[in-house]
């Protein structure tokens, strides 16, 4: 009854904590996102259980293995644990297209093309300049460490393909196009 009432009012669903041999219920009385809540509550293809799972994704809560697999199978979420976000079809229904794109980011070829284009325009780029170019365009779901590793992987790929080379040192890299 509690879940149904919260969903009917477009409120976030209650959260239960069953630890320490007691039950703790947290009921939030404000709407997180009216469009998101109303679409979830009105989508006849979604079960109450799926609405509860998507509510956890929206709140940034951890999903169980079952919940993760179920939502992935139904293509309601994307990403790799723990960086999970709503899928494109949920984002389109809920008016969260920009948020989706921030989390989804772009494919590797987009970032590699940006690096090549910038080096072409400026003849060379330092690692710091490449970071400034790329890092803010990477998924918001990535940690700073993962973003740094992603840029490193992009540079490694371009170097392995013979497109760029480092003419600086390991500590002060300067990337140029291979002639």
C-alpha positions in Angstrom: 0.0 0.0 0.0 2.9 2.4 0.9 4.6 1.9 -2.5 1.3 2.3 -4.4 0.4 5.5 -2.5 3.9 7.0 -3.1 3.8 6.1 -6.8 0.2 7.5 -7.2 1.4 10.8 -5.7 4.6 10.7 -7.9 6.7 10.7 -4.7 10.0 8.7 -4.4 9.3 5.2 -3.2 10.0 4.3 0.5 13.3 2.8 1.4 13.5 -0.1 3.9 16.5 -0.9 6.0 16.2 -4.4 7.7 19.5 -4.4 9.5 20.2 -4.8 13.2 17.0 -6.9 13.7 14.7 -3.9 13.2 12.9 -2.3 10.3 13.6 1.3 9.4 11.4 3.0 6.7 12.4 6.2 5.0 9.6 8.0 3.3 10.6 11.0 1.2 7.8 13.5 0.8 9.0 15.5 -2.1 9.1 14.9 -5.9 12.6 14.3 -7.2 11.5 14.8 -10.9 7.9 15.2 -11.8 8.4 14.0 -15.4 10.4 11.0 -14.4 8.0 10.0 -11.6 4.8 10.4 -13.7 6.2 8.4 -16.6 7.2 5.6 -14.4 3.9 5.6 -12.6 1.9 5.7 -15.9 3.9 3.3 -18.0 1.7 0.2 -18.3 4.7 -1.8 -19.5 6.5 -1.4 -16.2 5.6 -3.5 -13.1 5.7 -2.0 -9.6 8.9 -4.0 -9.0 10.5 -2.4 -12.0 9.4 1.1 -11.0 11.0 0.5 -7.6 14.2 -0.7 -9.3 14.3 2.4 -11.6 13.6 4.6 -8.6 16.8 3.2 -7.0 18.8 4.0 -10.2 17.4 7.5 -10.2 18.4 7.9 -6.5 21.9 6.5 -7.2 21.3 3.5 -4.9 23.0 0.2 -5.3 21.0 -2.5 -7.2 21.1 -6.2 -6.3 22.5 -8.6 -8.9 18.9 -9.7 -9.8 17.7 -6.1 -10.2 20.7 -5.2 -12.3 20.3 -8.2 -14.6 16.5 -7.7 -14.9 16.7 -4.0 -15.8 19.6 -4.7 -18.3 17.6 -7.5 -19.9 14.6 -5.2 -20.4 17.0 -2.5 -21.7 15.8 0.0 -19.0 19.4 0.7 -17.8 22.8 1.0 -19.3 26.4 1.1 -18.0 28.6 -1.1 -16.0 28.3 -1.6 -12.3 28.5 0.6 -10.2 28.1 3.3 -12.9 24.5 2.5 -14.0 22.2 5.0 -15.6 18.8 4.9 -17.2 18.6 3.7 -20.8 18.0 5.9 -23.9 14.4 4.8 -24.1 13.7 5.6 -20.5 15.5 9.0 -20.9 13.4 9.8 -24.0 10.1 9.0 -22.1 11.1 11.0 -19.1 12.6 14.0 -20.8 16.1 13.3 -19.5 17.9 13.2 -22.9 20.7 15.6 -21.9 21.3 13.7 -18.6 21.4 10.5 -20.5 24.0 11.8 -23.0 26.2 13.1 -20.1 26.3 9.6 -18.6 26.5 7.8 -21.9 29.1 10.1 -23.4 30.4 9.3 -26.9 32.2 6.4 -28.5 36.0 6.2 -28.6 36.2 7.3 -32.3 34.7 10.7 -31.3 37.5 11.3 -28.7 40.2 10.0 -31.0 39.1 12.3 -33.8 39.1 15.3 -31.4 42.7 14.5 -30.4 43.8 14.2 -34.0 42.0 17.4 -35.0 43.5 19.4 -32.2 47.0 18.1 -32.9 46.5 18.9 -36.6 45.4 22.5 -35.7 48.1 23.2 -33.2 51.0 20.9 -34.5 51.4 19.4 -30.9 49.6 19.0 -27.6 50.9 18.2 -24.1 49.1 15.6 -22.1 47.7 18.4 -19.9 46.2 20.0 -23.0 44.7 16.7 -24.2 43.2 16.2 -20.7 41.7 19.7 -21.0 40.2 18.8 -24.4 38.8 15.4 -23.5 38.1 15.0 -19.7 35.0 17.3 -19.5 33.4 15.4 -22.4 33.7 12.0 -20.8 30.8 10.4 -19.0 29.8 12.1 -15.7 29.5 8.5 -14.3 33.3 8.1 -14.5 35.6 8.9 -11.6 38.6 11.2 -12.2 40.9 8.2 -12.1 38.8 6.4 -14.8 38.8 9.5 -16.9 42.6 9.8 -16.7 42.9 6.1 -17.6 40.5 6.6 -20.5 42.6 9.4 -22.0 45.7 7.2 -21.6 44.0 4.4 -23.4 42.9 6.7 -26.3 46.5 8.0 -26.7 47.8 4.4 -26.5 45.4 3.4 -29.3 46.3 6.3 -31.5 50.1 5.6 -31.0 49.6 1.9 -31.7 47.8 2.7 -34.9 50.8 4.9 -36.0 48.8 8.1 -36.0 50.5 10.0 -33.2 53.8 9.8 -31.3 55.3 11.3 -28.1 58.3 13.5 -28.8 58.5 14.6 -25.1 59.4 12.5 -22.1 57.4 10.1 -20.0 56.9 12.9 -17.4 56.3 15.8 -19.9 54.7 14.3 -23.0 54.2 16.2 -26.2 52.1 14.5 -28.8 52.4 15.1 -32.5 51.1 13.5 -35.7 53.2 10.8 -37.3 54.3 12.2 -40.7 
